[in-house]
Amino acid sequence: MVTIHVWGELTYELANFTDNELVEALIALAVEQSRTGEEIGADHVKAEVCFALERRLDIKVAFQRLRLREDKPRLAELLWPALLAKCEAELGVRRRHYVGPRACERRQVEGVAQLRRQLLAFADRRARGAT
C-alpha cells in the first residue's frame, strides 16, 4: 500500500512559503540567470506569484511569466534557509510540550537536511533525464 501526501489545492512552493520568501528567491534566481545584469522588480515578481496563487497554478507559471528558465532545484536551494527556519521554529514549539533529549530534535533537523540533499539529487538526476 502506498500513502501519498498532497498539499491540497496549492503546489508545494505556494503552500509552504510566503509571498515574500518566494519573491526574494525568484529575484535571486533572476539575477543569477540574467546575462545583462538587469534586475527584475519586486512588485512585478510579487504580482506574478500572486497571479499563480490566486488561480491555484503551479509556480512554473511564475517562471514562465517572468521569462525565467525553470530551475526548481535552484529555487529549492534558495528557499532552503526559510524552510530550515520553519523546521527549527516547529521544533522550538514542540520543546515546550515535549520533554525529550535535544539529540532527538537535532536528529530531526539533520533528517530534514538529509531529505533536502536527497530531493535535490533526485531533481538533478530528473533534470538530466535519468530517473
Secondary structure as UniProt FT lines:
FT   TURN            8..9
FT   HELIX           12..16
FT   HELIX           19..33
FT   HELIX           42..54
FT   TURN            55..56
FT   HELIX           59..65
FT   TURN            66..67
FT   HELIX           72..97
FT   HELIX           102..127
FT   TURN            128..129
//
